[in-house]
């Protein structure tokens, strides 16, 4: 094992020790009654599937990087995927990020980071038995560029240029493993007021565990979607007010597909105990140019409803695809309300006119709001259930302490009713963010 692959966690710990010592310095302690002015830091905690424990919908593509000083995270994880009578893969992994930023007034900011993923050396010597989501395409350790994003600001305009995390319906960081997805993007956004926000840009490449290639390297965004090419244009607009959160997105991925997505969520309360959410979504995909990813002709509708009381949240969601192809694919977790840990609507083979149904029950203790645990069940069918019919059960636990310590545990049981092949996946991610 090359020593340099272990160097980043050591640097992370050293930087954090130094930061802690500075924070304890008497000169840094704010006077009683004053507010300590600290630069914003990224939310580096592991993510969640779109529907499970993830009711917060982002406004456009947010950037909350730390531009003065350094930050990062260390994660350790275990994952096992067991397809009964076929395969049993597992892996332990260690990962981390160290990022530093600088700023010159409010006009120019720059943030750069390095990622590493480490195979600790005690995984199986048989690479066929190693679950590969943590490592590169050869299931080895690697160190690579994370973000290198320059932000230019003027009035209500901001430009974000370079490799960066982004979150959008069909391209997102999907931070469910050791490291997130990163996109080489050139984005400009404009905030009209507190309610309306819009932007546009160009995305060239993607890197990460869901880029349809090598997680350690950037590949063309068209390749990440299963086709060819490295040209994608993006435009969006969002609207938020007290009870309504709505957004519309358009993607043009040259020689692959164009996508139009929109959703709206309404939130309100019945009384001091009961609150609810209602949501709808529409997703349209069409082949363009040389159709390098094959035929895309999909129209997908989705609805969801949730009811909350005393920390208990019950959610139900339904998606239905119409057209001559499966639902539109994504680089990341995807936008569909019914997405589970493993199954999503676009993963339904023979996906023409496929449908997905999801039920989720979650508990967030009122005395421990940083904790959540729950259970979800999903059912995914093709137009003819005999062609494809899969059910999935998820149980999960998550905990976050003071935006520093995180624990995420997920168990998924996937039952293929058409082929009688059952699969289990167990994932544990422990994180420390600074």
ABEGO torsion letter per residue (X at the ends): XBAAAAAAAAAAAAAAAAAAAAAABAAABBBBGBBBBBBBBBBABBBBBAABGBABBBBEBBBABBABEBBEBBBBBBBBBBBBGABBBBBBBBBBBBBBBBBBEAABBBBBBBBBBBBAGABBABAAABBAAABBAAGBBBBBBBBBBBBBBBEABBBBBEBBBBBBAABBAGBABABBBBBBBBBBBBBABAABBBBBEBBABBBEAAAGBBAABBBBAAAAAGBBEABBBBBBBBBBBAABBBBBBBBBBBGABBBBBBBBBBBBBABAABBBBBBBBBBBBBBBEAGAAEBBBBBBBBBBBBBBBGGBBBBBBBBBBBEABBBBBBBEAEABAABBAABBAAABBGABGBBBBBBBBBBBBAABAABBBBBBBBBBBBABAAABBBBBBBBBBBBBBGGABBBBBBBBBBBBAAAGBBBBBBBBBBBBBX
